[in-house]
Amino acid sequence: MNERAEPEMDSSKYHYDSAEAAHTHAYLFPAVLELLDRVPSSARVFELGCGNGSTAHALADLGYDVTAVDTSTEGIRIAREHFPNCRFAVASAYDDLAAQYGGFQAVISLEVIEHVFYPRRFAATVAALLNPDGQAIISTPYHGYLKNLALSVANRWDTHMDPLWDYGHIKLWSRETLTALFEEAGLTEIDFRRVGRVPVFAKSMISSFQKKTLITD
């Protein structure tokens, strides 16, 4: 039997026409900085799914040594043109990134995992990139019972999960399923928060995971 073919990674799936930060930056970035308090300000940080590089640039401006990748050739072109304080490359979570770039004290991926066909491979890549005791910071749109109920009552699912959005959201994560995914990859949740709006109707959630240190006799 032939193996199932991998979905083609279309580098044109997102359009970037500037180096401006996304609207999500306003409520995601402050939380990311709070979570990075556990990481030295000169640490090596990897951003998986960096878009136009604006978040990577903001981190590098604070002293972090940032490497960032995205599947969008357009996004990486803009990032390289505007943000020389980081290293950028076209790549995806399906590549062997750890073999190419080594280990990092933190891996950040913001609003990416809801677009991923193979989340277990994504999580394995994040774990492989982390040094022992390294920290992963993962954000994704928040979904809980009351928010989902409100979307249903307001008949907003067609716009919230727009099926006509090419390469849009294909996974709906809860805290429980996201934690289960990364625990399976060998990471332990150490922090969780909801951001944007009031918590019960939060726009996104951010989970922080730590790589378990292997103890040998």
N, C-alpha and C positions, 0 to 999 in steps of 0.2 A: 504494500500500500504506500502510495506517495505521501510524504509529509505535507501537512497543511502549509500553504505558502504564507510567508510573512506579508502583512499589508505594506504597500509601498509608502515610504516616507516622503511625502511630497513637500519639498522645501518651499513651495510657493503658497502653502495653505494659509499663512498669515501675512497680511500686508502691513508694512511699516513705512511711514512717510516722514517720520521725524524721530529725534532722539528724546522726545519728551516722555516723562514717566507716565505710566498708565493711571487711570483714575483709581485703581485699587491701591496704588502706592500710599495714598493718604492714610488709609486705615491699616494696611499690612505692615508698612515699614517700621512704625514705632514699636509694634509688638515684636518684630524680628530683632530690633536692637535690644529690647529688654531680654529676650531669650539668649542673645549673644553675650550677655554679661558674664556667662560662664566660660566664654572663650577669650583668650588673650587678644588684645587689639591688633597684634602683629601676626595673628595666626593665618595659616593657609586655609582659604575658604573656596569652595566649589559651588557654582550656581548651575543647576541642571534645568535648562529651559529658560534662558536669560532674555529672550525676546530681543529688544533693541539695545540691551546692555545698561539701561538706566539704573537698575537696582545694583548691579555689579559695580558700576561707577560710584554710586553713593557709598557702598561699603569700602571700596578702595580709598575714597576720600577720607575715611575714618582710620585708615592705617592697615586694613586687612590686605593680605596678599591674595588677590582674586583671580581665579581661572573660571571661565564661563563658557557654556556651549548652548547651541540651539539648532534646530533643524532648518530654520529659516535662513537662507543665504542672504536675503534682503536685510533681515534683522542684524545678522552678524556684520554685514558690510557697513551699516549705519553705526553699529557699536565700535568697530575698528576706526572709523573716521572721526568719531566724536570723543571716544574715551580711551586714550592711549595708556591710562594707568592700570589697565587690566589686560589679561590674555584672553582672546576670544577664538572660538573655532566652531565650524559647522559639524555637529555630531548629535547623537541621540542616546537615550537610555538603553537602547538595544546594542550599542557598541561596547567594547571592552575598555571603558574609560579608565579604570584603575590601572590597567597595564600600561596605558599611555601617559597618564598624568600622576600616578602614585597616590599617596594617602593624604587626607586632609583632616583638620580638626573640626571642620563643620561643612555640611552639605546643605544647601538651601534650594528649595524648589517651590515656587509660589504659583498657585493656580494652574498647575500643569497636569497633575495626576488624573483629573476628571476627563482628560482628553486621551488617555493612554489605553491602547488595545490590550497590552499585556502587563498589568500592574505588578505581578510577581517578578517579572524581569526588571521592571523599574525599581522595585524595592531591593532586589538583589544587587543592582548596580549602585544604589545609594549606600548599601551596607559595605560593598567592596571598596568604595571610595573613602570610607571613614577609617581613621586610625582607631586603635583601641581607646575606649572612653570618648570617642568623637561624638558629635551631636548633629543630628539631622533635624532640620526645621522645614516642615511640610505644611503648605496651606491649600485649601480647597473650599469651594462654596459650602456653607453650612446648611445642613438639613436636620431638622428635628420634628417631632410630632406636631407641635403647635404651628411651626412655620409651614410645614407641608399642608396642614389642615387649612391654614389661612390662604395659601395658594389655590387650594381646591375651591374654597368658598368664593374666592374672588375670580375664579375661572382664569387663572394666570399661567397655567402649565404650558400652554402653547407658546407663550412668549418667554417664559422662564427656561424651558428646555426646548428651544426652537428646533424642530426636526429639519427645518430648511437651512439651518446654519451648517454649511460645509465645514467638516473637521471640528465641529462644536463639541459640547459636552456629551460624553457617551457613558460615563459612570457617575452614579449618585452615591456619595460616601457619607457614612455616619461616623461618629467617633469610634464606635465599636468595630466597624468593619475596617477602618483605617488602622486602628491599633492592632487588630488581628493580622492584617497584612504585614506590618512591619515586625511584629513579634515573630511571625513565621520566618522572617529574614534575619532574626537574631538581634533585634533591637528592642529596647524597653521604653515605654512612654514615661517621660519625666515631667512633662508640662502639657497643659491643654488650655486654650482660651478661645473665646468667640469675639470677633471684631466687626465693627461696622454696625450701626444701629444699636438698639437694646439687645441684650444677649439672646432672648427668646426668638427674636427675628433677625439674628445676626446675618450679615452678608457672607462672611467667611469664618472658618475655624482654622486655627493653627495648632498643630501638634508638634511637640519636640520629643525626639527619641534619642536614646544613648546606646551606642554599641557596647555590648557586653564584653568585658575583658575575659579572655580565656585563662583559666587557672589550671596549671599543670603541676603534678607532683614533682 
